[in-house]
Amino acid sequence: MTYYDRFRPLAPEDVDTRKVYLVGGGLAALAAAFVAIRDAKMPGENITILEMNQVAGGGIDGAGNAETGYVLRGGRKMETDYNCFWDLFQDVPAFEMGEGYSVLDEFHHIDDIDPNYSNCRLMHNQGEPQDNSSFGLDRAQQMEIIKLFMADENALQGLAIDQYFSPGFLQSNFWMFWRTMFAFHDWESLIEVKRYMHRFVHCFPGFKDMSVVKFCKYNQYDAFIKPLRDLLLSKGVRFEYGANVLDLDMDITPQRKVVTAIRLEQNGEPRTIEVDERDLVLVTNGSLTESTGYGDMATVPPTITEEHGGCWNLWRTLAAKDPSFGRPDVFCSDVAKTSWESFTITARKSALTDKIEQLSGRDPFARKTTTGGIITVTDSSWLLSFTVNRQPQFPDQPEDVVVIWGYGLLMDTVGDHVEKTMPECTGEEILRELCYHLGILDSWDDVLANSINIPTMLPYITSFFQVRRNGDRPEAVPEGSVNLAFMGEFVETAQDCSFTLDSAIRTGEEGIYQLLGLPKKAPEFVTKQYDIRYLAAAARALNDDKPLPLEPVVARVAQHSYYADLFPQAATDGAAPRQLAGQAR
């Protein structure tokens, strides 16, 4: 984004009398409330967040304690080019640094003194680090990526990943890095892979060692959601928990779509909120963490596919009213394709933490970067990945405790040791399977005595990656909508990809700006896919940093010119310097 885009527009004349109702309390809703106050000068008390659960944050969560076990259902990768995210959080007071500092300042400080990188991205053979120095792509497989990068998105409607990429590509190290970092299954949306490649093309050179990924000091709930929530509370924003929105009353004609009432259950009691045409209603349509089932060391987490109310049922109800509201069943009708299981281990020192120190080359109790991102067990039938992010993950976490997070991308296959699928396993059995792959089962009693593992079943966790077509996701503000907008991971955002902290914020902000008629847009999309410098670096990374075909020839032409630094490793050593036009002889 540019500094010019940081302007504050004039507030609408009637903003003091208008109200905003936000259905769902995830990051998109918190961002919408924030910009309504910051950019539209709306009084905070005019904004109400209706959240079905008893806590804000949506899929960005963190809870528990050292005695019964901490729980993290997941976390999202971060990098420097989250324009919407950093634009917002540079205006949110820091969690710990004190007055005058922002969440951005706090994040930048910890990254400056403890930058992230991985010493062991892949492992196999029961505890052996695996060579990750090569993406393992031959020339034809590199061309598959380039052709996808160049393809018109309209030609990819309804296509799955495995309908495009060759079997060899899907067995490559590159795809192993990619699918486990972003949690893609082979049967999911080719369009979404293309958007991810555009969005993160500048990160290709850092995929092997995870140096492109950045982490906050604590878990993302404590680092981001709590400071933003507390700021909104201080401005008067009303958080109503236990608010299960079931339907919206609407007047719909070919020209206009107007919300007239919100129908909900408030802590089990029916309630109706009358909505004026000048009020705003922003709805979270769909949820990646809805219907989560929790287990423990002795209990299998249940697979829950229907909740009374919730984002999915509300979206189905609204979609039946008008085709411009999208097609939710494209994303949530087959949990076998949208689910995976995560787990959180609360660990004291044992053979488990010793093995993590051996693999990462870092002491997990040292309060610094440890694994630097996930370590993927490539020969795990569940395709297990696990990580020890910078500790402590929780502000109240004791010094002798480490929190480990992991997940199984292919959970419905039979484990290599426990001989069950992952959903059939208790927390203890999942921990045992992990220890088998780490090669430390001979110390099982030690690990068991010092570990608590809480598994979570997430039936819709990759629902936003499902194969889709134009119109399956609604626009942030559907055509003809007067006071209704959609926000979250299931909103169509041209160019941008789903499932980032940045994309969620963008949708909430766009709904506010458009419905209030503000001459402002969310910060611009990342456009590095149009920059030859990043394209050249990405292409070279795909070729494992070896010169590309014709690169030496092009580099020779560019040698000693302004563009020579585009080809730093081209084979031009020993060549005579080219005489530049007009150069003295």
Phi, psi and omega per residue, in radians:
M1 nan 2.869 3.114
T2 -1.879 2.778 3.070
Y3 -1.056 -0.549 3.137
Y4 -1.022 -0.574 -3.122
D5 -1.329 -0.090 -3.129
R6 -1.498 0.173 -3.085
F7 -1.169 2.745 3.048
R8 -1.798 2.058 3.128
P9 -1.280 2.827 3.041
L10 -1.166 2.448 -3.139
A11 -1.228 2.488 3.023
P12 -1.006 2.518 -3.041
E13 -1.038 -0.586 -3.054
D14 -1.789 0.338 -3.027
V15 -1.098 -0.491 -3.113
D16 -1.176 -0.371 -3.073
T17 -1.847 -0.076 -3.134
R18 -1.624 2.727 -3.139
K19 -2.162 2.691 3.067
V20 -2.155 2.232 3.031
Y21 -1.990 2.151 -3.109
L22 -1.949 2.028 -3.103
V23 -1.606 1.921 -3.011
G24 1.782 2.448 -3.071
G25 -1.969 0.567 3.112
G26 -1.378 -3.025 -3.073
L27 -1.049 -0.672 3.134
A28 -1.046 -0.744 3.140
A29 -1.180 -0.731 3.120
L30 -1.110 -0.673 3.099
A31 -1.150 -0.710 3.123
A32 -1.068 -0.787 3.107
A33 -1.077 -0.712 -3.101
F34 -1.086 -0.846 -3.091
V35 -1.296 -0.439 3.045
A36 -1.086 -0.628 3.110
I37 -1.398 -0.860 -3.043
R38 -1.204 -0.802 -2.977
D39 -1.729 -0.476 -3.126
A40 -1.838 -0.081 3.131
K41 1.041 0.532 3.092
M42 -1.291 2.374 3.060
P43 -1.064 2.373 -3.106
G44 -1.035 -0.582 -3.115
E45 -1.208 -0.185 3.065
N46 -1.475 -0.045 -3.048
I47 -1.950 2.231 3.133
T48 -2.162 2.256 3.066
I49 -1.827 2.079 -3.124
L50 -1.764 1.838 -3.042
E51 -2.046 2.234 -3.101
M52 -1.145 -0.648 -3.109
N53 -1.524 -3.001 -3.084
Q54 -1.805 0.281 -3.115
V55 -2.650 2.559 3.080
A56 -1.489 2.908 3.059
G57 2.064 -0.337 3.134
G58 1.030 -2.184 -3.118
G59 -1.326 -0.092 3.112
I60 -1.726 1.729 -2.996
D61 -2.454 2.974 3.075
G62 -3.039 2.295 -3.061
A63 -2.716 3.085 3.046
G64 1.820 -2.976 -3.138
N65 -2.679 3.008 -3.050
A66 -1.254 -0.402 -3.074
E67 -1.398 -0.734 -3.108
T68 -1.855 -0.163 3.087
G69 1.936 2.362 3.029
Y70 -1.437 2.759 3.122
V71 -2.353 2.195 2.952
L72 -2.212 2.022 3.138
R73 -1.260 -0.440 3.131
G74 3.050 -3.132 3.089
G75 -2.669 2.751 -3.087
R76 -1.980 2.439 3.136
K77 -1.137 2.639 -3.132
M78 -2.324 2.672 3.057
E79 -2.675 3.091 -2.954
T80 -1.247 -0.411 -3.023
D81 -1.651 0.610 3.009
Y82 -1.546 1.424 -2.973
N83 -1.082 -0.799 3.127
C84 -1.134 -0.754 -3.065
F85 -1.095 -0.892 -3.080
W86 -1.271 -0.548 3.047
D87 -1.040 -0.686 3.131
L88 -1.291 -0.864 -2.970
F89 -1.387 -0.108 2.975
Q90 -1.334 -0.136 3.101
D91 -1.930 0.110 3.125
V92 -1.841 2.213 -3.114
P93 -1.006 2.500 -3.090
A94 -1.063 2.678 3.128
F95 -1.247 -0.699 -3.041
E96 -2.248 -0.421 -2.937
M97 -1.243 -0.322 3.072
G98 1.790 3.112 -3.043
E99 -1.050 2.429 3.128
G100 1.634 -0.160 3.130
Y101 -1.978 2.636 -3.121
S102 -1.910 2.987 3.033
V103 -1.040 -0.677 3.070
L104 -1.063 -0.793 3.111
D105 -0.997 -0.777 -3.106
E106 -1.109 -0.787 3.136
F107 -1.112 -0.805 -3.109
H108 -1.088 -0.700 -3.117
H109 -1.074 -0.843 -3.096
I110 -1.182 -0.594 3.113
D111 -1.235 -0.571 3.116
D112 -1.159 -0.728 -3.059
I113 -1.544 -0.284 -3.105
D114 -2.518 1.192 -3.088
P115 -1.121 2.649 -3.049
N116 -1.590 2.414 2.890
Y117 -2.896 2.765 -3.062
S118 -1.889 2.391 3.012
N119 -1.667 -0.185 -3.109
C120 -2.665 1.661 -3.119
R121 -1.517 -0.591 -3.110
L122 -2.215 2.613 3.043
M123 -2.576 2.796 3.136
H124 -2.787 -3.048 3.046
N125 0.904 0.787 3.054
Q126 0.944 1.042 2.974
G127 1.880 0.085 -3.129
E128 -1.653 2.257 2.993
P129 -1.030 2.510 -3.109
Q130 -1.918 2.444 3.139
D131 -1.038 2.190 3.111
N132 -2.141 0.442 -3.070
S133 -1.345 -0.221 -3.100
S134 -2.226 2.444 2.980
F135 -1.266 -0.348 3.082
G136 1.242 0.529 -3.121
L137 -1.790 2.191 3.017
D138 -1.429 3.113 -3.039
R139 -1.073 -0.695 -3.138
A140 -1.139 -0.658 3.136
Q141 -1.255 -0.602 3.026
Q142 -1.090 -0.684 3.126
M143 -1.166 -0.515 3.070
E144 -1.051 -0.735 3.112
I145 -1.155 -0.802 -3.107
I146 -1.083 -0.742 3.129
K147 -1.144 -0.667 3.088
L148 -1.152 -0.714 3.132
F149 -1.029 -0.654 -3.081
M150 -1.505 -0.252 -2.986
A151 -1.171 2.576 2.985
D152 -1.259 2.219 -3.079
E153 -1.040 -0.527 3.141
N154 -1.111 -0.418 3.122
A155 -1.416 -0.085 -3.064
L156 -1.913 0.150 -3.109
Q157 -1.021 2.276 3.051
G158 1.323 0.145 -3.100
L159 -1.685 2.500 3.065
A160 -1.697 2.844 -3.120
I161 -1.016 -0.818 -3.072
D162 -1.341 -0.071 3.001
Q163 -1.499 -0.203 -3.116
Y164 -1.945 -0.925 -3.044
F165 -1.360 2.571 3.123
S166 -1.281 2.750 3.089
P167 -0.987 -0.643 3.130
G168 -1.106 -0.714 3.097
F169 -1.073 -0.749 -3.083
L170 -1.244 -0.146 3.053
Q171 -1.806 0.043 -3.042
S172 -1.389 2.806 3.036
N173 -1.063 -0.658 -3.134
F174 -0.980 -0.833 -3.113
W175 -1.199 -0.559 3.063
M176 -1.104 -0.807 3.063
F177 -1.008 -0.857 -3.001
W178 -1.162 -0.912 -2.998
R179 -1.167 -0.588 -3.118
T180 -1.459 -0.497 3.089
M181 -1.226 -0.714 -3.075
F182 -1.842 -0.146 3.109
A183 1.211 0.864 3.049
F184 -1.647 2.368 2.908
H185 -1.652 2.725 -3.082
D186 -1.136 -0.389 -3.086
W187 -1.576 0.105 -3.038
E188 -1.621 -2.992 -2.860
S189 -1.261 2.163 3.046
L190 -1.182 -0.620 3.094
I191 -1.026 -0.732 -3.104
E192 -1.191 -0.643 3.052
V193 -1.072 -0.756 3.114
K194 -1.044 -0.784 -3.138
R195 -1.129 -0.668 3.086
Y196 -1.109 -0.710 3.138
M197 -1.134 -0.687 3.071
H198 -1.141 -0.788 -3.049
R199 -1.167 -0.603 -3.031
F200 -2.057 0.432 -3.117
V201 -1.051 -0.578 -3.133
H202 -1.250 -0.202 -3.134
C203 -1.637 -0.146 -3.088
F204 -0.894 -0.783 -3.102
P205 -1.117 -0.298 -3.102
G206 -1.884 0.156 -3.109
F207 -1.177 -0.582 -3.043
K208 -1.194 -0.689 -3.094
D209 -1.926 0.143 3.071
M210 1.077 0.318 -3.122
S211 -1.204 -0.250 3.111
V212 -1.442 -0.191 -3.071
V213 -1.674 2.475 3.141
K214 -2.188 2.579 -3.110
F215 -2.235 2.594 3.087
C216 -1.421 3.037 -3.088
K217 -1.152 -0.815 3.136
Y218 -1.951 -2.979 3.013
N219 -1.099 2.815 -3.001
Q220 -1.229 -0.397 3.070
Y221 -1.183 -0.878 3.141
D222 -1.202 -0.610 -3.077
A223 -1.331 -0.599 -2.997
F224 -2.087 -0.907 -3.020
I225 -1.165 -0.836 -3.095
K226 -1.062 -0.808 3.109
P227 -1.085 -0.688 3.139
L228 -1.206 -0.764 3.091
R229 -1.043 -0.783 -3.108
D230 -1.127 -0.642 3.083
L231 -1.114 -0.780 -3.141
L232 -1.108 -0.714 3.090
L233 -1.056 -0.694 3.139
S234 -1.162 -0.390 3.114
K235 -1.576 -0.037 3.089
G236 1.736 0.048 3.127
V237 -1.085 2.395 -3.099
R238 -1.684 2.162 3.048
F239 -1.812 2.014 3.114
E240 -1.919 1.889 -3.119
Y241 -1.593 2.840 -3.063
G242 1.189 0.362 -3.096
A243 -1.748 1.801 -3.059
N244 -1.772 1.718 -3.103
V245 -1.335 2.176 -3.066
L246 -1.787 -0.542 -3.044
D247 -2.889 2.829 2.991
L248 -2.098 2.264 2.945
D249 -1.337 2.325 -3.064
M250 -2.430 2.533 2.908
D251 -1.771 2.000 -3.074
I252 -2.126 2.158 3.009
T253 -2.204 2.986 3.099
P254 -1.020 -0.378 -3.074
Q255 -1.777 -0.523 -2.981
R256 -2.416 2.584 3.039
K257 -2.283 2.037 -3.015
V258 -2.254 2.218 3.015
V259 -1.403 2.279 3.138
T260 -1.969 -0.331 3.139
A261 -2.832 2.677 3.040
I262 -1.967 2.189 3.120
R263 -1.878 2.233 -3.047
L264 -2.608 3.000 2.917
E265 -1.998 2.192 3.134
Q266 -1.840 1.859 -3.069
N267 0.901 0.742 3.067
G268 1.560 -0.161 -3.125
E269 -1.776 2.326 3.126
P270 -1.101 2.514 -3.112
R271 -2.662 2.574 3.075
T272 -2.224 2.298 3.059
I273 -1.912 2.038 3.088
E274 -1.277 2.412 -3.059
V275 -2.137 2.168 3.062
D276 -1.373 2.694 -3.141
E277 -1.053 -0.441 -3.140
R278 -1.513 -0.141 3.068
D279 -1.415 2.846 -3.125
L280 -2.016 2.442 3.038
V281 -2.219 2.047 3.101
L282 -1.979 2.195 -3.001
V283 -1.990 2.281 2.965
T284 -1.412 1.913 -3.110
N285 -1.746 1.848 -3.118
G286 1.620 2.676 -3.095
S287 -2.627 2.332 3.115
L288 -1.357 -0.369 -3.083
T289 -1.968 0.049 3.102
E290 -1.071 2.564 3.089
S291 1.192 0.455 3.109
T292 -1.055 2.363 3.028
G293 -1.887 2.336 -3.072
Y294 -1.918 2.396 3.028
G295 -2.041 -2.900 3.042
D296 -2.663 -2.907 -3.076
M297 -1.046 -0.520 -3.072
A298 -1.948 0.004 -3.001
T299 -2.236 2.410 3.065
V300 -1.391 2.333 3.094
P301 -1.192 2.332 -3.138
P302 -1.278 2.632 3.011
T303 -1.667 1.907 -3.090
I304 -1.832 2.156 -3.097
T305 -2.051 -0.124 3.099
E306 -2.394 2.174 3.003
E307 -2.009 2.638 3.034
H308 -1.255 1.884 -3.078
G309 1.500 -2.620 -3.139
G310 1.586 2.979 -3.027
C311 -1.074 -0.694 -3.070
W312 -1.183 -0.814 -3.125
N313 -1.159 -0.638 3.080
L314 -1.119 -0.756 3.139
W315 -1.092 -0.720 3.106
R316 -1.039 -0.754 -3.126
T317 -1.106 -0.743 -3.137
L318 -1.235 -0.698 -3.104
A319 -1.080 -0.488 3.108
A320 -1.222 -0.287 -3.113
K321 -1.475 -0.539 -3.052
D322 -2.791 2.347 -3.112
P323 -1.136 -0.366 -3.140
S324 -1.277 -0.115 -3.131
F325 -1.551 0.106 3.024
G326 1.590 -3.114 -3.061
R327 -2.241 1.533 -3.028
P328 -1.088 -0.563 -3.074
D329 -1.167 -0.291 3.015
V330 -1.039 -0.528 -2.994
F331 -1.833 -0.408 -2.962
C332 -2.194 0.186 -3.007
S333 -1.578 -0.134 -3.071
D334 -2.418 1.568 -3.074
V335 -1.165 -0.351 3.074
A336 -1.096 -0.423 -3.139
K337 -1.758 -0.188 -3.035
T338 -2.003 -0.010 -2.986
S339 -1.895 2.626 2.757
W340 -2.635 2.995 -3.014
E341 -2.035 2.326 3.061
S342 -1.942 2.942 3.110
F343 -2.627 2.626 3.121
T344 -2.197 2.134 -3.137
I345 -1.834 2.164 3.000
T346 -1.692 1.956 -2.926
A347 -2.195 2.359 2.880
R348 -1.724 2.997 -3.016
K349 -0.982 2.256 -3.132
S350 -2.847 -3.027 3.072
A351 -1.074 -0.459 3.114
L352 -1.161 -0.901 3.138
T353 -1.177 -0.568 3.078
D354 -1.114 -0.713 3.139
K355 -1.175 -0.671 3.091
I356 -1.110 -0.696 3.081
E357 -1.101 -0.688 3.131
Q358 -1.128 -0.764 -3.107
L359 -1.223 -0.745 -3.040
S360 -1.480 -0.353 -3.055
G361 1.281 0.301 -3.095
R362 -2.450 2.544 3.107
D363 -1.319 2.056 -3.107
P364 -1.170 -0.262 3.124
F365 -1.631 0.071 -3.021
A366 -1.456 0.008 3.112
R367 1.114 0.581 3.070
K368 -2.373 3.110 3.062
T369 -0.890 2.363 3.131
T370 -1.972 -1.485 -3.121
T371 -1.376 -0.332 -3.140
G372 1.234 0.505 -3.063
G373 2.112 -3.040 -3.053
I374 -1.252 2.573 2.883
I375 -1.863 2.158 -3.107
T376 -1.778 2.301 3.086
V377 -1.558 1.743 -2.958
T378 -1.224 -0.409 3.118
D379 -1.786 0.316 3.032
S380 -1.438 2.250 3.123
S381 -1.137 -0.465 3.045
W382 -1.452 -0.111 -2.986
L383 0.891 1.074 -3.132
L384 -1.217 2.455 2.950
S385 -2.326 2.556 3.121
F386 -2.560 2.785 -3.109
T387 -2.608 2.580 2.922
V388 -2.070 1.736 3.103
N389 -1.306 3.057 -3.139
R390 -0.900 2.244 -3.137
Q391 -1.717 2.668 -0.062
P392 -1.328 2.626 3.057
Q393 -1.417 -0.346 -3.138
F394 -2.218 2.453 -3.106
P395 -1.007 -0.538 -3.101
D396 -1.660 0.171 -3.053
Q397 -1.238 2.213 3.128
P398 -1.089 2.696 -3.088
E399 -1.143 -0.415 -3.109
D400 -1.656 0.282 -3.123
V401 -2.096 2.403 3.045
V402 -2.095 2.409 3.090
V403 -1.830 2.162 -3.119
I404 -1.982 2.306 3.096
W405 -2.041 2.531 3.097
G406 -2.713 3.000 3.084
Y407 -2.718 2.829 3.070
G408 -2.059 1.988 -3.084
L409 -1.256 -0.588 -3.099
L410 -1.978 1.091 -2.929
M411 -1.269 -0.315 -3.048
D412 -1.539 0.102 2.997
T413 -1.585 2.840 -3.119
V414 -1.380 2.353 -3.137
G415 -1.081 2.780 -3.088
D416 -1.414 -0.313 3.136
H417 -2.142 -0.801 -3.055
V418 -1.390 -0.284 3.094
E419 1.029 0.685 3.000
K420 -2.414 2.795 2.948
T421 -1.262 2.795 -3.110
M422 -1.065 -0.741 3.128
P423 -1.122 -0.282 3.111
E424 -1.519 -0.026 -2.989
C425 -1.799 2.533 2.964
T426 -1.355 3.011 3.073
G427 -1.043 -0.657 3.121
E428 -1.132 -0.700 -3.124
E429 -1.215 -0.656 3.071
I430 -1.121 -0.740 3.093
L431 -1.062 -0.692 3.132
R432 -1.144 -0.717 3.098
E433 -1.091 -0.719 3.095
L434 -1.101 -0.756 3.139
C435 -1.125 -0.595 3.053
Y436 -1.037 -0.818 -3.109
H437 -1.243 -0.416 3.070
L438 -1.450 -0.154 3.124
G439 1.295 0.545 -3.075
I440 -2.175 0.423 3.137
L441 -1.128 -0.399 3.097
D442 -1.182 -0.221 3.083
S443 -1.977 0.485 -3.031
W444 -1.023 -0.763 -3.119
D445 -1.039 -0.688 3.110
D446 -1.112 -0.805 -3.140
V447 -1.126 -0.808 -3.090
L448 -1.068 -0.684 -3.107
A449 -1.219 -0.313 -3.027
N450 -2.117 0.339 -3.053
S451 -2.430 2.479 2.968
I452 -2.152 2.154 -3.121
N453 -2.056 2.113 3.128
I454 -1.961 1.951 3.102
P455 -1.526 2.604 3.091
T456 -2.290 2.243 3.095
M457 -1.661 2.167 -3.048
L458 -2.079 1.602 -3.004
P459 -1.208 -0.309 -3.102
Y460 -2.107 0.386 -2.933
I461 -1.156 -0.517 3.074
T462 -2.028 0.492 -3.120
S463 -1.067 -0.553 -3.119
F464 -1.244 -0.235 3.121
F465 -1.589 0.020 -3.049
Q466 -1.180 2.613 -3.112
V467 -0.970 2.253 -3.025
R468 -2.435 2.963 3.075
R469 -2.291 2.924 3.070
N470 -0.958 2.358 3.122
G471 1.648 -0.248 3.117
D472 -1.173 -0.570 3.077
R473 -1.883 2.380 3.128
P474 -1.311 2.745 2.958
E475 -1.189 2.764 3.108
A476 -0.964 -0.795 3.027
V477 -2.118 1.801 -3.120
P478 -1.038 2.671 -3.128
E479 -0.994 2.259 3.124
G480 1.503 -0.058 -3.121
S481 -1.283 2.304 3.140
V482 -1.623 -0.708 -3.038
N483 -2.495 0.258 3.122
L484 -2.027 2.337 3.013
A485 -2.383 2.749 3.053
F486 -1.924 2.669 -3.129
M487 -2.583 2.755 3.109
G488 1.990 -2.764 -3.003
E489 -1.420 -0.141 -3.037
F490 -2.015 0.564 3.097
V491 -1.928 2.417 -3.140
E492 -1.273 2.078 3.079
T493 -2.187 1.794 -3.099
A494 -0.932 2.302 3.130
Q495 1.423 -0.733 -3.015
D496 -1.363 2.718 3.111
C497 -1.725 2.933 3.114
S498 -1.506 2.974 2.895
F499 1.133 0.680 2.943
T500 -2.204 2.730 3.053
L501 -1.073 -0.476 -3.122
D502 -1.289 -0.795 -3.078
S503 -1.152 -0.627 3.127
A504 -1.097 -0.791 3.141
I505 -1.095 -0.730 -3.106
R506 -0.953 -0.773 -3.053
T507 -1.165 -0.723 3.109
G508 -1.116 -0.724 -3.137
E509 -1.161 -0.745 -3.108
E510 -1.113 -0.645 3.106
G511 -1.066 -0.755 3.121
I512 -1.148 -0.864 -3.084
Y513 -1.062 -0.772 -3.074
Q514 -1.246 -0.784 -3.085
L515 -1.227 -0.518 3.081
L516 -1.497 -0.115 3.141
G517 1.215 0.499 3.123
L518 -1.345 2.428 3.113
P519 -1.387 0.973 -3.065
K520 -2.544 2.602 3.073
K521 -2.200 2.807 3.008
A522 -1.046 2.662 3.134
P523 -0.870 2.600 -2.995
E524 -1.080 2.728 3.053
F525 -1.146 2.710 2.972
V526 -1.207 2.298 -3.060
T527 -2.150 0.524 -3.101
K528 -1.232 -0.229 3.068
Q529 -1.198 -0.180 3.096
Y530 -1.763 0.023 -3.040
D531 -1.759 2.085 -3.058
I532 -1.064 -0.498 -3.142
R533 -1.117 -0.792 -3.120
Y534 -1.303 -0.598 3.083
L535 -1.113 -0.735 3.130
A536 -1.141 -0.748 3.135
A537 -1.145 -0.685 3.128
A538 -1.169 -0.761 3.130
A539 -1.084 -0.691 3.125
R540 -1.190 -0.657 3.104
A541 -1.102 -0.718 3.101
L542 -1.075 -0.489 3.124
N543 -1.639 0.346 3.119
D544 0.983 0.677 3.040
D545 1.170 0.286 3.016
K546 -1.602 2.635 -3.135
P547 -0.994 2.462 3.111
L548 -1.417 2.809 3.041
P549 -0.931 2.346 -3.140
L550 1.261 -0.119 -3.125
E551 -1.067 -0.742 3.106
P552 -1.032 -0.634 -3.140
V553 -1.170 -0.831 3.139
V554 -1.128 -0.690 -3.136
A555 -1.111 -0.636 3.125
R556 -1.124 -0.677 3.102
V557 -1.147 -0.666 -3.079
A558 -1.463 -0.174 -3.063
Q559 -0.995 2.395 -3.133
H560 1.099 0.339 3.055
S561 -1.932 3.129 3.124
Y562 -1.056 -0.467 -3.038
Y563 -1.742 0.196 -3.081
A564 -1.092 -0.538 -3.065
D565 -1.277 -0.081 3.023
L566 -1.275 -0.288 -3.038
F567 -2.262 1.098 -2.993
P568 -1.204 -0.398 -3.070
Q569 -2.012 0.231 -3.137
A570 -1.186 2.677 -3.047
A571 -1.405 1.343 3.133
T572 -2.102 0.044 -3.134
D573 -1.033 2.363 3.094
G574 1.561 -0.168 3.134
A575 -1.331 2.548 3.121
A576 -1.213 2.431 3.124
P577 -1.024 2.383 3.095
R578 -1.262 2.425 3.078
Q579 -1.333 2.162 3.129
L580 -1.470 2.587 3.137
A581 -1.010 2.289 3.104
G582 1.456 -0.043 -3.124
Q583 -1.241 2.450 -3.110
A584 -1.088 2.458 3.099
R585 -1.888 nan nan
